[in-house]
Amino acid sequence: MGKWMLIAGLTLAFHAAAASGIAPNTMSGWAIVVSDDAIASEKYAASEFQSLFKQATGIELPIMSAPPAGHHNIFIGHGAAMASSSVGFGIEKLGDEGLRIRIKKNNIAIAGGHPRGTLYGVYEFFERYFGVRFLTFDHTYFPDRASLKPLPRDNYTFVPPFSFRWSYYRENSEQPAFAARLRVNTVTNDEKLGGATPQGLIGHSLYKWINPERYGKTHPEYFALVGGERKLEVGGGGPEPCVTNPEVLDIVAEGVIKELDANPSVRNIPVSQNDNADYCRCDRCEAINKREGTPMGSHLAFINAVAERVEKVHPKVKVGTLAYWYTRHAPKTIKPRDNIQIQLCSIECCTLHALDDPSCKKNREFCKDMNAWKAICKDIWIWNYNTDFACYDLPFPNLRSIGANVRFFLKNNVKGVFMQANGNGTSGEMSDLRNYVMSRCLWHPGQESWPLVEEFCRLHYKESAQPILDYLTMLHDNAEQKKVHPGCFPTAMGVGLTPEISQKAFDYFQDALAKAGSDEVRARVEKASICAYKAMILAGGGSWKYEDGVCKRQWNEPRFANIVDQYIDLATRYRLTMAAETVPFPQYVEQLKSQYDVPALRVENDVWRLLVLPDANGRIIEMLHKPTGRNLIAGMTDAGLGKSSHEDIALKGYSDAKPLAFTGAIEGQVIVLKKTLEDGSTFERRIAIDGDAIAFASKLTNETAQPKEYQFKAHPEFDTASNTADSDIVTAYIKDAEWKKINRHWIMDKGPDAGLLKQAQGGGFAFFNHKDKFGVNVSYDPAKIGEPYLFWNPEWSQINLELFTPATELKPGESLSLEYTYRFLGEPPR
């Protein structure tokens, strides 16, 4: 009896609320009011309200500059008429983007801070009360008119917690009106759309003021001292400056102030490290860094000094700097000034798991860094990574963690968030879905991301939604079950893809295509399916076969025989412009097509089998140790030929690509590769199998008429067969008087024992997998090489034991050589 009374009471309450609300289909006599002196974005907001209301209800309301009567008005923006009406209010405390919506029986007001609050209020109104969803630039969802509920009496205020919100997709920058609907406030200066936030992204910038072109010859002391020299040729924007040099401080501070003088409307300016790890190791810098426990010590001391000077001239401007890579850890005692913003970067983190997931070891250090910075900085921003930068269209299982990460940022008082994705290209892996989820989470940070995934799929893919949701569920469940921890450059294996999972993904999308009930839905599903084709190409199974001097790909099932051509067709039709962060799609297509029916040379004995691609810079793509069946180079994978390989790479004096191809021949157990370089010099490589050893001898001869500096390196990408970051399992060694472990706490190419590489004179370099009991020993003459170099990326299951020649000026006719030998290890080196 009580149960039914409760239901009856709730029903009566619902009808009472409905009766007191405003039925949208009865509003034909209402007017939209926006004052003549309204700003451009408020007038645009009025036209957006008119358009959206008509699409939602079928009723076109007039736009007027003054209310025709005291009731039945929809006031857009703050004006005298709105302020004196029954729904009037002030906007003084709403900032740039805060909004307020008041709904009473006879009037409605939507207004917010200048310049974007009112426009965002209109979009909030239709999402909140009409169920409208801005899914893509060409698809806005409107519920069936019969399902529209009466507008309740309401007084709703919202101020977005993040003042800087950027879901970094090209779709936003190409369609700024759509970006405004998603409340992405970083992509346009159009006043009609409210412009962009005056706070800019904090990025790499020191190269703008201190660069080799301007100061390299006259003031090398302005640049970082690394390995005993002032390096001027460094990637990632150029060499880092010496941040304790007082003249560098003068130059940078003066440059920053001049830039601010020329741009008086900006509220922050980036003054941050370049994108490389070659920070200064001079005595002054190192003394600060050792005292502070991090290279951020000297860097932050420098930024504080710049910010102090900036504050005297531009007291309202913040100086932003990155806590990124080697500067991510907060210093022990140095604190940022109040006019400094710290943009904390999560590039080393796992993307599958939430940043604050205690079960993910890979993310724990980031949480510690967040806590440390929060304790000393009042203005923290985040640079978060949300794509596979090595492969923009590969399945990427992070949709469950997006919402949790954004909530984590909110909980830690973050002020701005840059969600980096494939923003320098279009149509990356499910980019429409991802853009929607990220933008919605940034605007309302309390949301879970997975319900947004479900919402988007059901509204956008309609009758085809369920197979796509089943695919996404499988993708994420599989990655969690496989206990992978992908970063932002993962391989197919790194996100948990196998032939079985890739084929299931492909079949889910084929099912979704079969269920599509219109050309419109079919096109949406086709665009989304590009990732399934890429999964098949990179991890879908099949095999490579060497036959009659050619490598060929063979698929397990006939239905996949044309999958590469189908993938290229889909990606082209739906404008996949970038295959990876630095690889345009047309370039990738050339690479992809070149990996089928590729000329190859093979030599073997009882211990080794080698397979070489002369046309691809002489890459070794198979280094099979026959007694164990272990292939040390994973060069013939679903990812293609030469995805990992062994080759010599140019560093100075010439380009590997000019020409790329060698001529090749087999002389007994030796592969001989030769080519003439662009400047007429010659390069010869000899790769010989000799019992249990593989002997390498490379020689570059200067055939020009002038002295010229040359340098190259041996670049082996060994397969460690493990994605563990535990250096006690996958161990790198260097030989001095005895073998020494060097890769503890190693990050890519840096670690606390890196100095041992240059000091060691024993002529041995090795790695060993202690779990699977295998490795490689590299023997060389220390007097004849420049230096050994270690690169280790557990996520790729790859370790590079590289040998550099010295940078050498060769007179005409002189040669530069590099010789070394590999042997298989069945136990750690002794």
VENFENLIN-V241077 format. One record per backbone hydrogen bond with DSSP energy under -1.0 kcal/mol. NH is the residue of the N-H (numbers start at 1). CO is the residue of the C=O. Records with the same first field share a line. If there is no record, write none. Layout:
# VENFENLIN-V241077
NH=CO / CO
This chain:
# VENFENLIN-V241077
5=1
6=2
7=3
8=4
9=5
10=6
11=7
12=8
13=9
14=10
15=11
16=12
17=13
18=14
19=15
20=16
22=151
26=23
27=24
30=27
31=72
32=62
33=74
34=64
38=35
43=39
44=40
45=41
46=42
47=43
48=44
49=45
50=46
51=47
52=48
53=49
54=50
55=51
56=52
57=53
58=54
64=32
72=106
74=31
75=108
76=33
77=110
83=79
84=80
85=82
88=85
94=91
98=94
99=158
100=111
101=156
102=109
103=154
104=107
108=73
109=102
110=75
111=100
113=98
116=96
117=96 / 113
120=116
121=117
122=118
123=119
124=120
125=121
126=122
127=123
128=124
129=125
130=126
132=126
133=141
135=133 / 139
136=139
139=136
141=133
147=144
148=145
151=22
154=103
156=101
158=99
163=415
166=417
168=419
169=167
172=169
173=169
174=170
179=175
180=176
181=177
182=178
183=180
184=179
194=191
195=190
197=185
205=272
206=272
208=205
209=206
210=206
215=211
216=212
219=215
222=219
223=220
224=240
226=229
229=226
231=229
242=222
245=242
249=245
250=246
251=247
252=248
253=249
254=250
255=251
256=252
257=253
258=254
259=255
260=256
261=257
262=258
266=263
267=198
269=318
271=320
275=236
276=274
279=277
281=225
286=282
287=283
288=284
289=285
290=286
291=287
292=288
293=289
294=289
297=294
299=295
300=296
301=297
302=298
303=299
304=300
305=301
306=302
307=303
308=304
309=305
310=306
311=307
313=310
314=310
317=314
318=267
319=339
320=269
321=341
323=343
327=324
328=325
340=337
341=319
342=379
343=321
344=381
345=323
346=383
349=346
351=486
357=354
360=357
363=360
367=363
368=364
369=365
370=366
371=367
372=368
373=369
374=370
375=371
376=373
377=373
381=342
382=416
383=344
384=418
386=420
389=488
391=388
392=579
394=391
398=396
402=398
405=401
406=402
407=403
408=404
409=405
410=406
411=407
412=408
413=410
414=409
415=380
417=164
418=382
419=166
420=384 / 418
423=421
425=422
429=392
431=428
434=430
435=431
436=432
437=433
438=434
439=435
440=436
441=437
442=438
443=439
444=440
447=444
453=449
454=450
455=451
456=452
457=453
458=454
459=455
460=456
461=457
464=461
465=462
468=464
469=465
470=466
471=467
472=468
473=469
474=470
475=471
476=472
477=473
478=474
479=475
480=476
481=477
482=478
484=479
496=493
497=492
502=498
503=499
504=500
505=501
506=502
507=503
508=504
509=505
510=506
511=507
512=508
513=509
514=510
515=511
522=518
523=519
524=520
525=521
526=522
527=523
528=524
529=525
530=527
532=529
533=529
534=530
535=531
536=532
537=533
538=534
539=535
540=536
543=554
545=552
547=550
550=547
551=598
552=545
554=543
560=557
561=558
563=560
566=562
567=563
568=564
569=565
570=566
571=567
572=568
573=569
574=570
575=572
576=571
577=575
579=583
580=583
581=389
585=577
588=584
589=585
590=586
591=587
592=588
593=589
594=590
595=592
596=593
598=551
600=549
601=612
603=610
605=608
609=624
610=603
611=622
612=601
613=619
616=613
617=660
619=613
620=646
621=611
622=611
624=609
625=630
626=607
629=625
630=625
632=623
635=621 / 633
637=640
640=637
642=635
646=620
647=715
649=713
651=711
652=711
658=655
662=614
663=674
665=672
667=670
670=667
671=687
672=665
673=685
674=663
675=683
677=681
678=658
680=677
682=701
683=675
684=699
685=673
686=697
687=671
688=695
689=669
690=693
693=690
694=822
695=688
696=820
697=686
698=818
699=684
700=816
701=682
702=814
708=810
710=808
711=652
713=649
714=803
715=647
717=645
718=799
719=632
720=797
729=726
730=726
731=768
733=766
734=740
735=764
736=738
740=734
742=732
746=743
747=750
749=747
750=747
754=751
756=753
757=754
759=755
760=756
762=735
765=778
766=733
767=776
768=731
769=774
770=729
773=769
774=769
775=825
776=767
777=823
778=765
779=821
780=763
784=781
786=804
789=802
791=800
792=748
793=798
796=793
797=794
798=793
799=718
800=791
802=789
803=714
804=787
805=712
808=710
810=708
813=702
814=811
816=700
818=698
820=696
821=779
822=694
823=777
825=775
